Amino acid sequence: CRDVSCGKMKRWWMWLVSLNLVALVISLATLGRRTSCAPLGLRATAVNVTPPAAVPVMPPVPPVPPVPTAPPEVAPQVPVAQVDSTLASDCGGETRFVVEPCAELMADAAHRFDEIYARQSWGSRVQELGTHTKSGLGSDMKGAFDWITGLTKFFNQNPELQTIADIPSGDMGWQMAVRHLNTAKLYFGGDIAKTVAEDNAKRYRTHENKILQHWDLFSCGVPKWSTTCNSTKNSFDVIMIRDAFQHIAISKVQQILRKVILNSGAKWFITSSYPATDTLRTDPYGCSSNENLFCSKGAMPGGDGGWYPIALDCAPFRLPSPAFKTASHSTFKIENDFLYIYKIDDALKDAVLKMKPCPSFASTKPTPIAAIAATQMRPPQFAGSFSRFRNPR
């Protein structure tokens, strides 16, 4: 190209090439500063870059010892059905509690009370919780409510009492509501009604801390317990006789008291009693001056199973004041009897030793159960007066 325009184009082309070469040199120089070397021999001027200071490594922190704290409060252990190791130290295998069966139990008396249960002569009621008792209105959860609360308070104050004999136990419509009776080392429940005792044993057959047997305090006496590892006879800590004396001839009651207080070896005696102001007494303010009033009222010449308001404060008993006393039915009004808890001490033993036996009364033909059920043992209705009350077991 020889014209002028062609020369100008060549000059512009040379300028563009030169500018590109300059840009390329600058780029390579800049890259050389960021890398260890630059291509094409265009190494950048070295830049003294101070390396970052090393982060000092801290030595490991020793573990902080735990702050000592007070040990947590341990809840008291619930007593379980187990045998004292001192009693089973030489025994291998399973150990169980044992109460020898009563061979002297009176068949006629047992049959009489079996018939009372069969006829439901003391009353029967299906409870709100679905349980059913034939031992009478005083022996369901309502009728025994104040006994449940009273015994719970007593055993909470005396948790060391771990063996209890409850005679008669009835059909056990309320006892297991008392936690201590259910969880004590040994609970013995005996009843003169054979069908009732057998039914109790069947219902609680898996409870290793319970023995439920056919038993009568008058003919069998107070039971003793042992184990399958040790035949030594041991006394129960507590003997409980609830709502029974008022259905038994008073001469028998005196003999039972002697066995319980003087010969059982027990530490406590729990029972029920009517107040000295009961309407059968000639003196409305205390025990009657008639020494034989209750000996005649409680003679039961027609046989056990009737009712009279026995008062252990009065003749022929005259027992001292109990260590604990509360109304048996203050919450749900049924009767005016009381829960008495005696400590078996010298004062109580002395009173029993001084107790005069009741004179004997002529025996008659036993009263038919049907007649008793229609008169003396009709379930009571609370009406403010206790003169006609008949206390079921």
C-alpha positions in Angstrom: 0.0 0.0 0.0 1.7 3.3 -1.2 -0.9 6.0 -0.7 -1.0 8.2 2.4 -4.0 6.5 4.0 -2.2 3.2 3.9 0.8 4.7 5.8 -1.4 6.1 8.5 -3.0 2.7 9.1 0.5 1.2 9.5 1.4 3.8 12.1 -1.8 3.2 14.1 -1.2 -0.5 14.0 2.3 -0.1 15.3 0.9 2.1 18.2 -1.6 -0.6 19.1 1.0 -3.3 19.1 3.3 -1.1 21.3 0.4 -0.5 23.8 -0.3 -4.2 24.0 3.3 -4.9 24.6 3.5 -2.3 27.4 0.3 -3.7 29.0 1.7 -7.2 28.8 4.9 -6.1 30.5 3.0 -4.4 33.3 0.8 -7.5 33.8 3.8 -9.8 34.0 5.6 -7.5 36.5 2.5 -7.4 38.7 2.2 -11.2 38.6 5.8 -11.5 39.5 5.3 -9.7 42.7 2.6 -12.2 43.7 4.5 -15.3 42.7 8.0 -16.7 43.4 9.1 -15.9 39.9 7.9 -14.1 36.7 7.8 -15.6 33.3 10.0 -14.5 30.4 12.7 -13.4 32.8 10.6 -10.4 34.0 11.1 -11.2 37.7 9.6 -8.6 40.0 11.5 -6.8 42.6 11.5 -8.9 45.8 9.2 -7.6 48.5 10.1 -8.3 52.0 6.9 -9.6 53.5 7.0 -10.3 57.2 5.4 -13.7 57.9 2.5 -13.7 60.4 3.5 -14.2 64.0 2.8 -17.7 65.2 -0.1 -18.0 67.6 1.2 -19.2 70.9 -0.2 -22.5 72.1 -1.7 -22.3 75.5 -0.9 -25.1 77.9 -3.8 -27.4 78.7 -6.0 -26.2 81.5 -6.2 -28.6 84.4 -9.7 -29.9 85.1 -11.6 -28.0 87.8 -12.3 -30.3 90.7 -16.0 -30.7 91.4 -17.5 -28.4 94.1 -18.4 -30.6 97.0 -22.1 -30.6 97.6 -24.3 -32.1 100.3 -25.4 -35.7 99.5 -28.9 -35.9 98.2 -31.6 -36.8 100.7 -32.3 -40.4 100.4 -35.9 -41.4 100.8 -36.6 -44.0 103.4 -36.8 -47.5 102.0 -40.1 -49.2 102.0 -40.1 -52.3 104.1 -40.2 -55.4 101.9 -41.0 -59.0 102.6 -37.7 -60.4 103.6 -36.4 -62.5 106.5 -33.9 -61.2 108.9 -30.4 -62.4 107.9 -29.8 -63.6 111.5 -32.7 -66.0 111.2 -31.6 -67.4 107.8 -27.9 -67.4 108.0 -27.6 -71.2 108.0 -30.3 -71.8 105.4 -30.0 -72.5 101.8 -32.7 -71.8 99.2 -35.9 -69.9 99.6 -36.9 -68.7 103.1 -40.5 -68.2 104.1 -42.4 -67.2 107.2 -44.3 -69.9 109.1 -47.2 -69.9 111.5 -48.2 -73.4 112.6 -51.8 -74.2 111.9 -54.2 -74.3 114.9 -55.2 -77.8 115.8 -57.5 -76.8 118.6 -59.9 -74.6 116.5 -63.5 -75.2 117.6 -65.4 -76.5 114.6 -68.9 -75.4 115.9 -67.8 -71.8 116.4 -66.1 -71.7 113.0 -69.3 -73.1 111.4 -71.4 -70.5 113.1 -69.3 -67.6 111.8 -69.2 -69.2 108.3 -73.0 -69.1 108.3 -73.0 -65.5 109.4 -70.9 -64.6 106.4 -72.9 -66.7 104.0 -76.1 -64.9 105.1 -74.3 -61.5 105.2 -75.9 -61.0 108.6 -73.5 -58.1 109.4 -74.4 -56.3 106.2 -72.7 -56.1 102.8 -71.8 -53.3 100.5 -70.0 -53.0 97.2 -67.5 -50.1 97.7 -66.9 -47.3 95.3 -63.5 -48.8 94.3 -65.2 -52.0 93.3 -64.1 -54.1 96.3 -66.8 -56.0 98.2 -66.8 -56.9 101.9 -69.2 -59.1 103.8 -67.6 -58.2 107.2 -70.2 -55.5 107.7 -70.6 -51.8 107.1 -67.9 -51.0 109.6 -65.3 -53.0 107.7 -65.3 -51.3 104.3 -63.2 -48.3 103.3 -65.8 -45.8 104.7 -66.5 -47.7 107.9 -62.8 -48.1 108.6 -61.7 -44.6 107.4 -60.7 -43.3 110.8 -58.9 -46.6 111.7 -56.9 -46.2 108.4 -55.9 -42.7 109.3 -55.3 -43.5 113.0 -53.1 -46.6 112.3 -51.2 -44.8 109.5 -50.3 -42.1 112.1 -49.3 -44.6 114.7 -47.1 -46.8 112.4 -45.4 -43.7 110.9 -44.4 -42.9 114.5 -43.3 -46.5 115.2 -41.9 -47.9 112.0 -39.8 -50.5 113.9 -43.0 -52.5 114.6 -42.6 -55.0 111.7 -44.7 -58.0 112.7 -48.5 -57.6 113.1 -51.1 -60.2 114.0 -54.6 -59.1 112.9 -57.2 -61.4 114.5 -60.0 -61.5 113.3 -59.0 -60.0 109.9 -62.5 -60.4 108.3 -62.4 -60.4 104.6 -59.7 -57.7 104.6 -61.8 -55.0 103.0 -59.7 -52.1 104.4 -56.4 -53.3 105.9 -54.2 -52.9 102.8 -55.1 -49.2 102.7 -52.8 -48.9 105.7 -49.4 -48.9 103.9 -47.5 -50.3 106.9 -49.8 -53.3 107.2 -49.2 -54.0 103.5 -45.4 -53.6 103.5 -44.4 -54.8 107.0 -42.0 -57.6 107.3 -44.9 -59.9 108.3 -48.6 -59.5 108.5 -50.7 -62.4 109.9 -54.4 -62.3 109.3 -56.5 -64.9 111.0 -60.3 -65.4 111.0 -62.6 -67.9 112.6 -64.7 -68.2 109.5 -62.9 -70.9 107.4 -64.3 -69.8 104.1 -63.2 -66.2 104.7 -59.6 -67.2 105.7 -59.3 -69.5 102.7 -60.5 -66.8 100.4 -58.0 -64.3 101.9 -55.1 -66.7 101.5 -56.1 -67.3 97.8 -56.2 -63.6 97.0 -52.9 -62.8 98.6 -51.0 -66.0 97.8 -48.2 -64.1 96.0 -47.5 -61.8 98.9 -44.5 -63.4 100.7 -44.9 -61.1 103.7 -48.4 -62.3 104.5 -49.8 -65.4 106.2 -53.6 -65.7 106.1 -55.0 -68.7 108.1 -58.0 -70.1 109.8 -57.7 -68.9 113.4 -59.6 -68.3 116.6 -58.0 -66.4 119.4 -60.0 -68.1 122.1 -59.2 -71.7 121.2 -55.9 -71.2 119.4 -54.4 -68.4 121.5 -52.0 -65.8 120.1 -49.9 -67.1 117.2 -46.1 -67.2 117.1 -44.1 -67.0 113.9 -40.9 -68.7 112.7 -39.2 -69.3 109.4 -38.4 -72.2 107.2 -34.8 -71.7 108.2 -35.2 -71.3 111.9 -37.9 -73.0 114.0 -37.5 -70.5 116.9 -40.9 -69.2 117.9 -41.1 -65.4 117.8 -43.7 -63.0 119.2 -45.5 -60.5 117.1 -44.8 -56.9 117.8 -48.5 -55.9 117.5 -51.7 -57.7 118.2 -54.8 -56.1 116.7 -58.4 -57.2 117.5 -60.9 -54.9 115.8 -64.6 -55.1 116.3 -64.6 -58.6 117.7 -65.1 -58.5 121.5 -68.6 -57.1 121.2 -69.6 -60.3 119.3 -68.0 -62.7 121.8 -69.1 -63.9 125.2 -67.5 -61.6 127.9 -66.0 -64.6 129.8 -64.1 -65.5 126.6 -63.0 -61.9 126.2 -61.4 -62.0 129.6 -59.5 -65.1 128.7 -58.4 -63.6 125.4 -57.1 -60.5 127.2 -55.0 -62.6 129.5 -53.5 -64.4 126.6 -52.7 -61.2 124.7 -51.5 -59.0 127.5 -49.8 -61.6 129.7 -48.6 -64.4 127.5 -48.1 -63.1 123.9 -44.9 -61.3 124.3 -46.2 -58.5 122.1 -45.3 -54.8 122.6 -48.6 -53.2 121.5 -52.3 -54.1 121.6 -54.8 -52.4 119.3 -58.5 -52.9 119.8 -61.9 -51.2 119.8 -64.0 -50.2 122.7 -67.2 -48.3 123.5 -67.2 -45.2 125.8 -68.2 -45.3 129.4 -71.2 -43.1 128.7 -72.9 -45.7 126.5 -76.6 -45.8 127.0 -76.6 -49.3 128.4 -75.0 -48.0 131.6 -77.1 -47.0 134.6 -74.8 -44.0 135.1 -74.8 -41.8 132.0 -71.6 -40.0 133.0 -69.3 -43.0 133.5 -69.0 -46.6 134.3 -71.9 -48.3 136.0 -71.6 -49.0 139.7 -73.1 -52.4 138.9 -70.1 -54.7 138.8 -72.0 -57.4 136.9 -73.9 -55.3 134.4 -71.7 -56.2 131.5 -71.1 -59.7 132.7 -74.9 -60.3 132.2 -75.2 -58.2 129.0 -72.2 -60.0 127.5 -73.0 -63.5 128.7 -74.4 -64.6 125.3 -75.9 -67.8 126.5 -77.2 -68.4 123.0 -73.7 -68.5 121.5 -71.3 -66.1 120.0 -72.3 -63.7 117.2 -74.6 -61.4 119.1 -73.7 -57.8 120.1 -73.2 -55.7 123.2 -71.3 -52.4 123.6 -68.2 -53.7 125.5 -66.3 -51.0 127.4 -62.7 -51.8 128.4 -62.6 -48.8 130.8 -65.3 -50.3 133.0 -66.0 -53.4 135.0 -65.1 -56.2 134.8 -62.0 -55.0 132.9 -61.0 -51.6 134.2 -58.0 -51.2 131.8 -55.9 -48.0 132.1 -56.2 -45.3 129.6 -54.7 -46.2 126.2 -51.7 -44.5 124.8 -53.6 -43.5 121.7 -57.4 -43.0 121.4 -59.6 -41.7 118.6 -63.2 -42.2 117.5 -63.7 -45.1 115.1 -66.4 -43.5 112.9 -66.1 -39.7 113.3 -65.8 -39.1 109.5 -68.6 -41.5 108.4 -71.1 -41.8 111.2 -71.8 -45.5 111.9 -71.2 -46.1 115.7 -69.7 -44.4 118.7 -66.9 -46.9 119.4 -63.2 -45.9 119.7 -59.9 -47.1 118.4 -57.7 -47.9 121.5 -53.9 -48.5 121.2 -52.3 -49.8 124.4 -48.6 -50.2 125.1 -48.2 -53.5 126.9 -46.5 -52.3 130.0 -46.6 -53.2 133.7 -49.6 -51.0 134.3 -51.7 -52.8 131.7 -50.5 -56.2 132.9 -51.3 -55.4 136.5 -54.9 -54.4 135.5 -55.4 -57.7 133.7 -54.1 -59.6 136.7 -56.6 -57.8 138.9 -59.5 -58.4 136.6 -62.3 -60.4 138.3 -63.8 -63.2 136.3 -67.5 -62.8 135.4 -69.9 -65.2 137.1 -71.2 -68.0 134.9 -74.7 -67.9 133.4 -76.9 -70.8 132.5 -76.4 -71.9 128.9 -79.3 -72.3 126.6 -79.7 -73.7 123.1 -77.7 -71.6 120.6 -79.7 -68.8 119.0 -80.3 -69.5 115.3 -78.3 -67.2 113.0 -81.4 -66.1 111.1 -82.9 -64.8 114.4 -79.7 -63.0 115.2 -79.6 -61.4 111.8 -83.2 -60.2 112.1 -82.7 -58.6 115.5 -79.3 -57.9 117.1 -77.1 -57.7 114.0 -79.2 -55.6 111.6 -76.9 -52.9 110.0 -77.2 -49.7 112.0 -78.6 -46.4 110.7 -77.1 -43.3 112.3 -79.8 -41.2 113.9 -77.9 -39.4 116.7 -78.6 -42.0 119.4 -76.5 -45.1 119.9 -78.7 -47.1 122.2 -79.9 -49.5 119.5 -76.6 -49.7 117.5 -75.2 -53.1 116.6 -71.6 -52.8 115.5 -70.7 -55.0 112.5 -67.1 -56.3 112.4 
